Amino acid sequence: MEFGSVKHFLRGKTILVTGATGFLGKIFVEKILRVQPDVKKLYLLLRASNSCSATERMYNEIIGKDLFKVLRDKLGDDFDSFISEKVMAVAGDVSSKNLGIRDVNLRKAMLEEIDIVLHSAASTKFDERFDVAMCTNTMGALNVVNFAKNCIKVEILLHVSTGSFSSISKT
Ligand SMILES: NC(=O)c1ccc[n+]([C@@H]2O[C@H](COP(=O)([O-])OP(=O)(O)OC[C@H]3O[C@@H](n4cnc5c(N)ncnc54)[C@H](OP(=O)(O)O)[C@@H]3O)[C@@H](O)[C@H]2O)c1
């Protein structure tokens, strides 16, 4: 796919991102918002006990980083309202069923709205405890696939992991 057509494809889309506090996820979020500001919405699934803590993590560990300086400078006073309109932190955990999203109404809305799933959450410690790595990297991927299967209009699931970069699309 040419870059121009990727940009066009992203217009009006709702995207679920896992691993957004991570090295790659953060770059993905910034790039989408900068090159395709007409994206509809990004749901960022973050490990947190509730939506307030997830939102706090989103601002402290993603949006507030220097990486977003270009976008912040470009949008000026509109930056904060742009972020509030386009980006929503969701408390969850990929190792849990339904990605640990406890808010039923939010989960329902996500299942109805999501067009694209980008899964980059993982334990990247090479000496991680086996059970933790298994829950996060293996069961986590399965939980994301199952969640995506329940998204009524999902078009693509992109899974980024060491040794694999795979995507599944409906077409
Ligand atoms: N970085 C690279 O150069 C590179 C190259 C090739 C492949 N990859 C692969 O790409 C993927 C992402 O890499 P990365 O470098 O961005 O990793 P990273 O910086 O270690 O970030 C991992 C992300 O996963 C999240 N996460 C971990 N366990 C989770 C869970 N149970 N539920 C929800 N989120 C969870 C972390 O959230 P917390 O903030 O809560 O910990 C963090 O946001 C990995 O599979 C990695 O192996 C990376």
The ligand as a Tripos MOL2 file, in Angstrom:
@<TRIPOS>MOLECULE
LIG
   48    52     1     0     0
SMALL
NO_CHARGES

@<TRIPOS>ATOM
      1 N1         11.0900   -1.7260   19.8520 N.am      1 LIG1
      2 C1         11.5500   -2.3690   18.7730 C.2       1 LIG1
      3 O1         12.5370   -1.9720   18.1370 O.2       1 LIG1
      4 C2         10.8480   -3.6210   18.2850 C.ar      1 LIG1
      5 C3         11.3270   -4.2540   17.1350 C.ar      1 LIG1
      6 C4         10.6550   -5.3840   16.6640 C.ar      1 LIG1
      7 C5          9.5590   -5.8710   17.3300 C.ar      1 LIG1
      8 N2          9.1280   -5.2620   18.4500 N.ar      1 LIG1
      9 C6          7.9480   -5.8330   19.1230 C.3       1 LIG1
     10 O2          6.9000   -4.8730   19.0560 O.3       1 LIG1
     11 C7          6.1040   -4.9790   20.2360 C.3       1 LIG1
     12 C8          6.1220   -3.6360   20.9680 C.3       1 LIG1
     13 O3          7.4640   -3.3130   21.2870 O.3       1 LIG1
     14 P1          7.8700   -2.0300   22.1310 P.3       1 LIG1
     15 O4          9.3240   -1.8330   21.9460 O.co2     1 LIG1
     16 O5          6.9320   -0.9100   21.8270 O.co2     1 LIG1
     17 O6          7.6300   -2.5770   23.6160 O.3       1 LIG1
     18 P2          7.6590   -1.7840   24.9840 P.3       1 LIG1
     19 O7          8.2720   -0.4420   24.8220 O.co2     1 LIG1
     20 O8          8.2310   -2.7250   26.0150 O.co2     1 LIG1
     21 O9          6.1150   -1.5600   25.2970 O.3       1 LIG1
     22 C9          5.2920   -2.6240   25.6480 C.3       1 LIG1
     23 C10         3.8970   -2.0890   25.7960 C.3       1 LIG1
     24 O10         3.0300   -3.1740   26.1190 O.3       1 LIG1
     25 C11         2.2350   -2.7780   27.2190 C.3       1 LIG1
     26 N3          1.7940   -3.9550   27.9580 N.ar      1 LIG1
     27 C12         2.5610   -4.9300   28.5160 C.ar      1 LIG1
     28 N4          1.7810   -5.8430   29.1070 N.ar      1 LIG1
     29 C13         0.4980   -5.4390   28.9320 C.ar      1 LIG1
     30 C14        -0.7480   -5.9490   29.3250 C.ar      1 LIG1
     31 N5         -0.8590   -7.0930   30.0190 N.pl3     1 LIG1
     32 N6         -1.8770   -5.2800   28.9770 N.ar      1 LIG1
     33 C15        -1.8010   -4.1230   28.2740 C.ar      1 LIG1
     34 N7         -0.6260   -3.5620   27.8800 N.ar      1 LIG1
     35 C16         0.5010   -4.2280   28.2080 C.ar      1 LIG1
     36 C17         3.1430   -1.9010   28.0530 C.3       1 LIG1
     37 O11         2.3440   -1.1780   28.9240 O.3       1 LIG1
     38 P3          2.8560   -0.6720   30.3680 P.3       1 LIG1
     39 O12         3.3110    0.7470   30.1450 O.co2     1 LIG1
     40 O13         1.6430   -0.7740   31.2250 O.co2     1 LIG1
     41 O14         3.9810   -1.5790   30.8070 O.co2     1 LIG1
     42 C18         3.7590   -1.0660   26.9280 C.3       1 LIG1
     43 O15         2.8590   -0.0700   26.5090 O.3       1 LIG1
     44 C19         6.7110   -6.1210   21.0810 C.3       1 LIG1
     45 O16         6.0540   -7.3190   20.7750 O.3       1 LIG1
     46 C20         8.1520   -6.1540   20.5810 C.3       1 LIG1
     47 O17         8.7250   -7.4370   20.7940 O.3       1 LIG1
     48 C21         9.7330   -4.1480   18.9380 C.ar      1 LIG1
@<TRIPOS>BOND
     1     1     2 1
     2     2     3 2
     3     2     4 1
     4     4     5 ar
     5     4    48 ar
     6     5     6 ar
     7     6     7 ar
     8     7     8 ar
     9     8     9 1
    10     8    48 ar
    11     9    10 1
    12     9    46 1
    13    10    11 1
    14    11    12 1
    15    11    44 1
    16    12    13 1
    17    13    14 1
    18    14    15 2
    19    14    16 1
    20    14    17 1
    21    17    18 1
    22    18    19 2
    23    18    20 1
    24    18    21 1
    25    21    22 1
    26    22    23 1
    27    23    24 1
    28    23    42 1
    29    24    25 1
    30    25    26 1
    31    25    36 1
    32    26    27 ar
    33    26    35 ar
    34    27    28 ar
    35    28    29 ar
    36    29    30 ar
    37    29    35 ar
    38    30    31 1
    39    30    32 ar
    40    32    33 ar
    41    33    34 ar
    42    34    35 ar
    43    36    37 1
    44    36    42 1
    45    37    38 1
    46    38    39 2
    47    38    40 1
    48    38    41 1
    49    42    43 1
    50    44    45 1
    51    44    46 1
    52    46    47 1
@<TRIPOS>SUBSTRUCTURE
     1 LIG1         1 GROUP 0 **** ****
